[in-house]
């Protein structure tokens, strides 16, 4: 598995940075278009800007709630 940094925007205008995991031969488009309805994401929890104190929390997103996802 490879970790990919992504920027995600939801239909309710919530936006955040995070990580998703892909198989070695998989693209982000493949993840978004597979048969699963949910995607596990490591969501960045920022503490007033990027710092060494940043932490990630695991969240599960329903694909129907995602309006935009870009690999960064």
C-alpha positions as CSV (number, residue, x, y, z in Angstrom):
1,X,0.0,0.0,0.0
2,X,1.1,3.5,-0.7
3,X,0.0,6.6,1.2
4,X,-1.2,9.5,-0.9
5,X,-1.7,13.1,0.4
6,X,-5.1,14.5,-0.7
7,X,-7.1,17.7,-0.5
8,X,-10.8,16.9,0.1
9,X,-13.9,19.1,-0.2
10,X,-17.3,17.8,0.8
11,X,-20.7,19.0,-0.6
12,X,-21.3,20.9,2.7
13,X,-18.2,23.1,1.8
14,X,-16.1,21.4,4.5
15,X,-12.5,21.1,3.2
16,X,-9.4,19.4,4.7
17,X,-6.1,17.7,4.0
18,X,-5.6,14.0,4.6
19,X,-4.1,10.8,3.5
20,X,-5.6,7.8,1.7
21,X,-4.0,4.5,1.0
22,X,-3.9,2.9,-2.5
23,X,-2.6,-0.4,-3.7
24,X,0.7,-0.1,-5.6
25,X,-1.0,-0.3,-9.0
26,X,-4.1,1.8,-8.1
27,X,-4.8,5.4,-9.0
28,X,-6.9,7.8,-7.0
29,X,-9.6,7.6,-9.7
30,X,-9.7,3.9,-9.2
31,X,-10.4,4.3,-5.5
32,X,-13.2,6.8,-6.1
33,X,-14.8,4.6,-8.8
34,X,-14.7,1.2,-7.1
35,X,-17.7,-0.5,-5.7
36,X,-17.2,0.6,-2.1
37,X,-19.5,3.3,-0.7
38,X,-17.1,4.4,2.0
39,X,-13.4,5.5,2.0
40,X,-11.1,5.4,5.0
41,X,-9.2,8.7,5.4
42,X,-6.5,10.0,7.8
43,X,-7.8,13.5,8.3
44,X,-5.3,16.2,9.3
45,X,-6.2,18.0,12.5
46,X,-4.3,21.3,12.4
47,X,-3.4,23.3,15.4
48,X,-3.3,26.9,14.1
49,X,-1.3,26.2,11.0
50,X,1.0,23.4,10.0
51,X,3.3,22.4,12.9
52,X,5.0,19.4,14.5
53,X,1.9,19.1,16.8
54,X,-0.4,18.2,13.9
55,X,-2.2,15.0,14.3
56,X,-4.3,12.7,12.1
57,X,-7.6,11.1,13.0
58,X,-9.1,8.2,11.1
59,X,-12.5,9.0,9.5
60,X,-14.7,7.1,7.1
61,X,-16.2,9.2,4.3
62,X,-19.3,8.3,2.3
63,X,-18.4,8.8,-1.4
64,X,-21.7,10.5,-2.1
65,X,-20.6,13.3,0.3
66,X,-17.3,14.1,-1.6
67,X,-17.5,16.9,-4.2
68,X,-13.8,17.1,-4.9
69,X,-10.6,15.1,-4.1
70,X,-7.2,16.0,-5.5
71,X,-3.8,14.3,-5.0
72,X,-1.2,16.8,-3.7
